[in-house]
Every structure is written in C-alpha cells, then in structure tokens.
Amino acid sequence: MELNIKNICAEMPNYGIYKDWQREGEILGIAIHHSETVNRATGASMGSALTFFNYHIKGRGLMHGAYHYVVAGSGEIEYALDEKITAYHAIFDDPSNSMGLEFGQHWNNHYLAICVAGWFSEHRTYRDEQGHVHLIPNNYTIPSEAQWESLVALIQQLRKKYNIRLENVRGHRELAGIHTTCPGHGFDLAELRANLRSLDEGKAKSEPSPTVPLEIKPGEHVLLLPDTDKYLDAAMVYIWKFQPDVSFSIDEARGRWQYVTVVGGQDSISESQLARLRSGGAALVQRISGDPAVVQTTLDELTKSGSRFLKETVTTSPTLLSERTYTVQPGDTLSFIANQMYGNTSQWRVIFEANRDQLVDPGRVHPGQILQIP
C-alpha cells in the first residue's frame, strides 16, 4: 500500500537544538508503543505527535519527543523525529548495568520507536479533578484497521531500509528491563509479526521455486475444523482415507504440525490467523472453504485422487524448517525466543534441548549465539 506519511520533524519543539544530533550505533530493530490517549466518552484514539512531544518535553523534561513515528487512528503517519536521532523511548533503572543494556540505552540507540495513538486495553479508567474514578467505554481497544495496515506497511518499509530481522520487531513490553504492558493487552504482537512474516513469505513465493515432494508421516498433518458441527460430517471420508490429526483450536495448531488443512471460511478462521500458522513454522497451510456440500465435494475429489492437498507449490520444506536459526540479541531469553518462533513461551525447552551443545543453563543465553530452532 502507498504510505500516507507527513514529515513534521521541523515543526517539533526544540528542533533547532537537536536537529543535527546523531544516534550511537546502527539501527537493529523497531519498538512499538501506544500513547494511552483516548476520548474519555468514546474510547477512540486521540493525540498527535505535537501533543506527545509537548508532554515529553514539558512534563518529563526530555529535550525532544520519544517517538520517531506516530500512527493516528485514521492511518495517517506522522514522521516526527529524524531516524538518525536516538529516541528516549525505553529508559529504566539498572544502576549496576547487570543486564548489559546501558540503562536502556541499547534499545534507544539501536531501535526506532513507533507510537500507535490510542489505549489498547479494556477496563480503562481516568480520575477527574475531584479525584473520582470513571470507566472509559470498552470501545476501540484494538488498533483500527487503517492504523494496522499503515503500521504493517511502515514497518516493512523500515525493515527493508535497515535490513531489520523480524524477531527485532518488538512491543515495548518485550524489551528486556522494561516493566510495562505497552502497547496494551489488546495489541496482538504475535499477529503483527505473523502478518509481517506472511508478507516476507509472499515475496519469496513470487520467485520460481521447485516443488517439494510431500511425504507425510503420522503426526505431521492436521485437519483444522474450527466449526466442527458444520463441517465434520463433510470431512469424514477424507479423514478415514488419510488419517490426519484432527484439531478444533488454532492455538493448538500453531507450531505443532508441518501441514495444515483448514476447513471453513474467514468467518471461522481469518487470514491473519492463517498467517500465524505459517509464522509458527508450518510448511503448508491450505484453506478449503464453502458450504458443507462444496467442502465435501472438494475433499471427496481429493480422496478419490489420492491427494491430501490442493495442487500448489510448496516453497518451504521440512528440511529447511529444521535448519532455522536465531541469532541471540541483547536482552533475549529462551522464553522470549520461543514466543517469537512458536508463539508459546513454554516451548523454550524445545530450543534448549536442541542446543545443549552450547547451552548449559536455560537461564543464560548470550548475544551473538546462533541457536538451532527445530
């Protein structure tokens, strides 16, 4: 999509003082924030880069604002702080520098900061002048569609410009040493990375690639039936023939099976959820949609032809999947890496066992280590 970016760097307060400043270190990642500013009557996002920068300067004593970009509820993007300048978006107390993060300056020096205007949580409250607490309506607790599309496109543009790895696109709360819920419980960071990964894979699939032979072993293929009552009968012949595993939960499927056949339309499982399955390591994710009669016809035809899948080229082989690697970044833990790669922090044990040749203590990983990801 074409980005709607408004360059307002020179309009920000104190610009003449800091405009020639330079960050220390190369740009390695992107941190996502939210502003916690909403219309108290409706819950809709409010605020602009100018209001945020004025608060940061006058209220917090900073020389300039904390974000490079601000994404408004309308999807408009404000470019407010030159990328070459360090943004003070991730500061924390670590007097002994025990985490090796330079009081948070690692994240500031090496990460760009994007703020999505809004407050993405439920049960929000505010206190009036008399000290009374009031609830804000539970509306607009996730980014608007326009915000989401602009954010994804902006991140992809920045990733391409600075060669930023997907695992280095992180929410504020995912930065080691930070204690916050930002960018909010309603902001799905796993889905964001899944969308980005899907775009990455889409580019790869546009290039010619050989078809990978599908030799499916027991436990490698699942038939995902979110709407069991509607589609189970239509799938029975197919199930008897190929004997795939059968699951009803997308959360259970992510990162578990290499081949996923999804039965049902977007009303039962969205494209972004399919992207999450692909980002979880699935070599092939296919959807068979339509009413039960159409689905049964499609599955029965596959059964008669002896084909598990609709004809398409598979671009990622199980061998390639087993050879995925991850380069440890400052502040990483095995739980964080497991959440990045599998969407599940408890999978840290899988990564630990696969790297016992270089890991002795699961609580200790070191920047620069290259881990095998099964």
Backbone torsions as a table, in degrees:
resi	resn	phi	psi	omega
1	MET	NA	153.6	178.1
2	GLU	-81.9	125.1	-175.8
3	LEU	-79.0	138.5	175.8
4	ASN	-100.6	86.1	-176.1
5	ILE	-108.6	128.0	178.6
6	LYS	-108.9	114.3	-179.1
7	ASN	-82.0	109.7	-179.3
8	ILE	-122.5	20.7	-177.1
9	CYS	-53.1	-46.9	-175.5
10	ALA	-70.6	-12.8	-179.3
11	GLU	-90.5	-6.2	-176.4
12	MET	-78.7	147.7	-179.7
13	PRO	-61.2	144.2	179.1
14	ASN	70.1	11.3	-175.0
15	TYR	-55.3	-40.2	-178.3
16	GLY	-62.8	-23.1	-178.4
17	ILE	-80.9	-43.8	-170.8
18	TYR	-106.8	0.5	-170.7
19	LYS	-59.4	-24.5	-178.4
20	ASP	-102.6	7.5	178.7
21	TRP	-67.2	156.8	179.7
22	GLN	-130.7	139.6	176.5
23	ARG	-71.6	158.7	174.5
24	GLU	-98.3	117.7	178.0
25	GLY	97.1	159.1	-179.0
26	GLU	-78.2	159.5	178.3
27	ILE	-81.0	121.9	-176.3
28	LEU	-115.8	-18.5	-174.1
29	GLY	-158.2	-178.2	-179.1
30	ILE	-134.6	131.7	177.2
31	ALA	-110.4	134.4	-178.2
32	ILE	-104.6	130.5	-180.0
33	HIS	-125.1	166.7	164.0
34	HIS	-126.0	163.2	-170.4
35	SER	-92.7	-17.1	-174.1
36	GLU	57.5	34.9	176.9
37	THR	-120.5	119.4	-177.9
38	VAL	-141.6	163.5	169.8
39	ASN	-71.7	119.0	-173.3
40	ARG	-67.2	-21.8	-179.4
41	ALA	-84.0	-29.7	-175.2
42	THR	-118.3	-24.1	-175.5
43	GLY	89.3	-3.6	-177.7
44	ALA	-69.4	150.4	-178.2
45	SER	-63.2	145.2	177.4
46	MET	-139.1	165.2	173.0
47	GLY	104.1	159.6	-179.3
48	SER	-141.2	172.1	178.9
49	ALA	-58.2	-38.7	-178.8
50	LEU	-64.0	-44.7	179.4
51	THR	-65.3	-38.5	179.7
52	PHE	-67.6	-42.9	-179.1
53	PHE	-66.8	-38.6	177.3
54	ASN	-60.8	-40.7	177.9
55	TYR	-65.4	-45.7	-178.3
56	HIS	-61.6	-37.3	-177.1
57	ILE	-79.9	-49.6	-175.6
58	LYS	-83.3	-35.1	-176.1
59	GLY	-90.0	-30.6	-175.8
60	ARG	-115.1	-4.8	174.9
61	GLY	76.8	18.6	177.7
62	LEU	-81.4	160.3	178.8
63	MET	-78.3	-29.2	178.4
64	HIS	-149.0	176.7	-178.1
65	GLY	-69.3	167.4	-172.0
66	ALA	-94.4	-2.5	-174.4
67	TYR	-125.6	145.7	172.9
68	HIS	-82.4	-38.7	-178.8
69	TYR	-131.8	148.4	173.2
70	VAL	-127.1	129.0	179.3
71	VAL	-106.8	112.4	-177.5
72	ALA	-76.5	166.3	179.1
73	GLY	-59.4	-27.7	179.6
74	SER	-76.2	-11.8	-176.1
75	GLY	97.8	-9.4	177.4
76	GLU	-66.3	140.9	-179.2
77	ILE	-110.6	127.1	175.1
78	GLU	-102.2	122.3	174.3
79	TYR	-92.1	104.9	-167.2
80	ALA	-110.0	-24.6	-179.0
81	LEU	-136.4	127.1	-177.8
82	ASP	-54.6	135.3	-177.8
83	GLU	-59.1	-23.6	-177.6
84	LYS	-75.1	-10.4	-175.8
85	ILE	-102.2	138.2	176.6
86	THR	-67.2	129.2	175.9
87	ALA	-98.4	135.7	-178.3
88	TYR	-87.1	71.6	-172.9
89	HIS	-106.1	-10.8	-173.7
90	ALA	-142.7	71.8	-178.2
91	ILE	-105.1	136.3	177.3
92	PHE	-150.0	165.0	-178.1
93	ASP	-88.6	125.1	176.3
94	ASP	-152.0	69.2	-170.4
95	PRO	-52.7	-36.0	-178.0
96	SER	-90.5	-0.4	-176.1
97	ASN	52.8	39.6	-175.8
98	SER	-64.7	-23.8	-178.9
99	MET	-95.4	-0.8	179.6
100	GLY	65.8	29.2	-175.2
101	LEU	-113.1	11.4	173.1
102	GLU	53.2	50.6	178.9
103	PHE	58.5	29.4	-179.1
104	GLY	92.7	-6.7	-176.1
105	GLN	-69.7	-18.2	174.4
106	HIS	-58.8	-48.0	-178.5
107	TRP	-67.2	-38.5	-179.4
108	ASN	-68.0	-43.5	-176.3
109	ASN	-72.8	-31.5	-171.0
110	HIS	-111.9	-2.3	-177.9
111	TYR	-122.7	135.5	168.2
112	LEU	-77.3	152.4	-178.1
113	ALA	-118.1	125.5	176.1
114	ILE	-118.6	128.5	177.4
115	CYS	-107.8	127.2	174.1
116	VAL	-98.4	115.2	-175.5
117	ALA	-63.3	129.4	179.8
118	GLY	138.3	179.6	-179.6
119	TRP	-134.3	103.3	-166.7
120	PHE	-100.0	67.7	175.9
121	SER	-151.9	161.0	173.8
122	GLU	-95.1	171.1	177.1
123	HIS	57.9	40.5	176.8
124	ARG	-77.3	147.8	180.0
125	THR	-137.9	163.5	171.2
126	TYR	-143.8	160.3	-178.7
127	ARG	-113.1	128.2	-179.0
128	ASP	-81.9	-178.3	-175.3
129	GLU	-63.9	-24.6	178.5
130	GLN	-86.6	-2.7	178.8
131	GLY	91.8	4.6	-179.6
132	HIS	-81.6	140.7	-179.0
133	VAL	-93.6	134.0	179.9
134	HIS	-127.3	146.3	176.3
135	LEU	-83.6	143.5	171.7
136	ILE	-97.4	134.3	-178.1
137	PRO	-52.7	144.6	179.6
138	ASN	-80.2	59.1	174.6
139	ASN	-116.6	155.0	176.0
140	TYR	56.5	42.5	-178.9
141	THR	-90.2	1.3	171.4
142	ILE	-130.5	159.3	179.0
143	PRO	-59.6	147.0	176.2
144	SER	-67.0	160.2	-180.0
145	GLU	-58.7	-40.1	179.2
146	ALA	-64.8	-41.3	177.6
147	GLN	-61.5	-45.9	-176.6
148	TRP	-61.2	-47.1	-178.5
149	GLU	-63.9	-41.6	178.9
150	SER	-66.1	-41.3	-179.5
151	LEU	-62.0	-48.6	-179.3
152	VAL	-60.3	-44.9	-179.2
153	ALA	-65.2	-39.9	178.9
154	LEU	-64.4	-45.2	-179.9
155	ILE	-61.3	-43.6	179.6
156	GLN	-61.3	-39.2	178.8
157	GLN	-63.6	-43.2	-179.7
158	LEU	-70.9	-36.8	177.6
159	ARG	-62.4	-41.4	179.2
160	LYS	-66.5	-40.9	-177.2
161	LYS	-65.4	-40.0	-174.4
162	TYR	-111.7	7.2	179.8
163	ASN	55.5	52.0	-176.1
164	ILE	-87.9	128.3	178.6
165	ARG	-69.7	149.1	-177.7
166	LEU	-59.3	-40.1	-178.0
167	GLU	-67.5	-12.1	177.2
168	ASN	-96.1	14.9	166.9
169	VAL	-96.9	107.5	-170.0
170	ARG	-132.2	150.3	170.7
171	GLY	-76.6	156.6	178.6
172	HIS	-52.0	-41.1	-177.1
173	ARG	-69.5	-14.1	-178.8
174	GLU	-91.8	-0.8	178.4
175	LEU	-83.7	123.9	-178.1
176	ALA	-56.3	138.9	179.6
177	GLY	91.8	-9.6	-177.3
178	ILE	-99.2	136.3	178.2
179	HIS	-119.2	93.1	-176.5
180	THR	-158.5	163.6	172.3
181	THR	-100.6	-2.3	-178.2
182	CYS	-56.6	135.8	7.7
183	PRO	-90.0	33.5	173.4
184	GLY	101.8	150.2	-179.6
185	HIS	-64.4	-25.6	-179.0
186	GLY	-83.6	-3.5	-179.6
187	PHE	-96.6	111.2	-174.9
188	ASP	-87.2	97.5	-178.8
189	LEU	-69.8	-33.3	177.2
190	ALA	-64.1	-40.8	178.4
191	GLU	-66.5	-37.3	177.7
192	LEU	-59.1	-48.7	-179.8
193	ARG	-67.6	-32.5	176.7
194	ALA	-64.3	-41.6	177.2
195	ASN	-62.2	-42.5	179.7
196	LEU	-65.7	-41.9	179.2
197	ARG	-64.3	-39.5	178.7
198	SER	-61.1	-39.8	176.6
199	LEU	-65.6	-39.7	177.0
200	ASP	-61.1	-45.5	-178.3
201	GLU	-69.2	-31.8	178.0
202	GLY	-63.0	-37.4	177.2
203	LYS	-67.2	-39.3	-179.5
204	ALA	-66.2	-37.2	-177.5
205	LYS	-72.5	-17.0	178.7
206	SER	-75.7	-12.7	179.0
207	GLU	-95.9	146.3	179.8
208	PRO	-57.9	136.4	178.1
209	SER	-150.1	148.5	-178.2
210	PRO	-71.8	152.4	176.2
211	THR	-77.0	133.1	179.1
212	VAL	-90.8	125.4	177.7
213	PRO	-60.0	136.6	-177.7
214	LEU	-101.1	98.8	175.0
215	GLU	-107.6	95.3	-170.5
216	ILE	-88.2	127.1	177.4
217	LYS	-100.5	158.7	176.3
218	PRO	-54.1	134.8	178.8
219	GLY	89.4	-1.4	-179.9
220	GLU	-97.7	-18.5	-173.3
221	HIS	-122.9	135.3	177.6
222	VAL	-127.2	143.2	169.7
223	LEU	-101.1	114.5	-174.7
224	LEU	-96.5	118.5	-175.6
225	LEU	-122.3	80.6	179.6
226	PRO	-60.8	-37.4	179.2
227	ASP	-105.8	79.1	-173.4
228	THR	-63.0	-44.5	-177.3
229	ASP	-58.3	-32.7	-175.1
230	LYS	-83.6	-36.0	-167.8
231	TYR	-118.5	-9.0	-174.3
232	LEU	-60.1	-47.0	-179.7
233	ASP	-60.4	-37.9	-179.1
234	ALA	-66.5	-22.2	-175.3
235	ALA	-100.2	-2.6	-170.3
236	MET	-62.2	-43.7	-179.6
237	VAL	-61.7	-43.5	178.0
238	TYR	-60.7	-43.0	-179.0
239	ILE	-64.2	-43.0	179.3
240	TRP	-63.6	-37.5	-177.4
241	LYS	-70.0	-53.1	-170.7
242	PHE	-99.2	-17.3	178.7
243	GLN	52.2	51.0	173.3
244	PRO	-74.1	163.4	166.8
245	ASP	-66.2	153.7	178.8
246	VAL	-123.7	130.2	-179.6
247	SER	-135.5	155.4	-179.5
248	PHE	-117.3	0.4	-174.0
249	SER	-123.9	124.0	177.2
250	ILE	-66.9	-33.4	179.5
251	ASP	-63.6	-34.0	178.5
252	GLU	-72.1	-30.8	-174.2
253	ALA	-78.3	-29.0	-173.1
254	ARG	-65.9	122.0	177.0
255	GLY	80.2	3.5	-175.1
256	ARG	-104.7	-42.4	-177.4
257	TRP	-112.8	145.5	178.9
258	GLN	-80.8	-27.0	-177.4
259	TYR	-126.5	127.6	-174.9
260	VAL	-129.3	123.2	171.9
261	THR	-108.5	114.5	-178.3
262	VAL	-96.8	129.8	178.9
263	VAL	-110.4	117.4	178.9
264	GLY	132.4	162.1	-178.5
265	GLY	-87.8	-172.6	-177.1
266	GLN	-70.5	-14.3	176.7
267	ASP	-70.3	-22.9	179.8
268	SER	-105.7	-26.8	177.5
269	ILE	-154.2	120.4	-171.0
270	SER	-82.8	168.3	177.3
271	GLU	-65.7	-34.6	178.4
272	SER	-66.2	-32.7	176.2
273	GLN	-69.3	-36.2	174.9
274	LEU	-64.6	-38.3	177.7
275	ALA	-61.4	-35.7	177.9
276	ARG	-65.6	-37.0	177.1
277	LEU	-64.1	-42.4	179.2
278	ARG	-65.2	-41.4	-179.6
279	SER	-68.1	-20.1	178.0
280	GLY	-79.9	-2.3	174.4
281	GLY	113.3	2.7	180.0
282	ALA	-66.5	133.8	178.6
283	ALA	-74.9	-28.9	-178.2
284	LEU	-148.7	128.4	173.9
285	VAL	-127.7	118.2	179.0
286	GLN	-121.9	146.6	176.0
287	ARG	-112.2	135.5	170.9
288	ILE	-118.4	109.3	-173.2
289	SER	-117.5	172.9	-177.7
290	GLY	123.8	177.7	176.9
291	ASP	-73.2	169.1	-175.5
292	PRO	-54.4	-36.3	-179.6
293	ALA	-66.4	-42.4	179.0
294	VAL	-66.2	-43.5	179.2
295	VAL	-61.9	-43.6	179.9
296	GLN	-63.1	-40.9	178.1
297	THR	-60.5	-45.4	179.9
298	THR	-62.7	-46.5	-178.8
299	LEU	-67.5	-38.0	178.5
300	ASP	-65.2	-37.9	178.1
301	GLU	-66.0	-39.1	175.7
302	LEU	-63.4	-40.7	-179.9
303	THR	-61.9	-46.9	-179.1
304	LYS	-63.9	-34.9	-178.8
305	SER	-83.5	-7.4	-178.4
306	GLY	74.0	20.4	-178.4
307	SER	-108.8	126.7	177.0
308	ARG	-71.5	-34.2	-167.9
309	PHE	-122.1	154.8	169.1
310	LEU	-64.2	150.2	-176.0
311	LYS	-69.2	121.8	172.0
312	GLU	-164.9	162.5	-180.0
313	THR	-85.0	129.8	176.3
314	VAL	-95.3	123.3	-172.7
315	THR	-99.2	-9.1	-179.4
316	THR	-124.1	121.0	-177.7
317	SER	-93.6	157.3	176.2
318	PRO	-57.7	-33.7	178.7
319	THR	-62.4	-44.2	179.3
320	LEU	-64.8	-38.7	-179.9
321	LEU	-61.6	-40.7	-177.0
322	SER	-69.2	-14.8	-177.7
323	GLU	-102.2	11.9	177.3
324	ARG	-62.5	144.5	177.4
325	THR	-128.4	163.2	178.0
326	TYR	-138.6	128.7	176.5
327	THR	-93.1	120.2	-176.1
328	VAL	-65.1	132.7	178.6
329	GLN	-105.8	159.5	176.6
330	PRO	-54.8	133.3	178.6
331	GLY	88.9	-6.4	-179.4
332	ASP	-70.1	151.8	168.9
333	THR	-131.0	164.6	178.0
334	LEU	-62.7	-35.4	178.2
335	SER	-64.6	-41.9	178.8
336	PHE	-64.5	-44.1	-179.8
337	ILE	-62.9	-40.5	178.9
338	ALA	-62.7	-39.6	178.2
339	ASN	-66.0	-36.8	178.2
340	GLN	-65.9	-44.6	-171.4
341	MET	-87.7	-32.7	-175.1
342	TYR	-118.8	-11.5	-175.9
343	GLY	74.8	18.9	-175.4
344	ASN	-151.1	114.3	-176.7
345	THR	-64.4	-28.0	-177.0
346	SER	-68.4	-12.3	-180.0
347	GLN	-78.7	7.2	178.4
348	TRP	-58.4	-29.4	-178.7
349	ARG	-64.8	-35.7	179.2
350	VAL	-61.6	-44.8	-179.5
351	ILE	-68.1	-40.0	-179.9
352	PHE	-61.5	-47.5	-178.4
353	GLU	-64.7	-32.8	-178.9
354	ALA	-75.8	-10.9	-175.9
355	ASN	-127.7	30.1	-178.7
356	ARG	-63.5	-18.4	178.7
357	ASP	-68.7	-20.6	-179.7
358	GLN	-127.8	-8.0	179.0
359	LEU	-113.4	126.3	177.6
360	VAL	-104.8	-41.5	-177.8
361	ASP	-116.1	120.2	-179.8
362	PRO	-63.3	-14.4	178.9
363	GLY	-88.6	0.9	-177.0
364	ARG	-131.6	114.5	168.2
365	VAL	-127.6	156.2	-173.1
366	HIS	-125.5	138.3	177.9
367	PRO	-51.6	135.4	179.5
368	GLY	98.6	-19.3	176.3
369	GLN	-63.4	140.2	177.8
370	ILE	-108.1	111.7	-175.5
371	LEU	-99.2	141.4	172.5
372	GLN	-80.1	133.1	179.7
373	ILE	-112.3	105.8	-177.8
374	PRO	-60.5	NA	NA
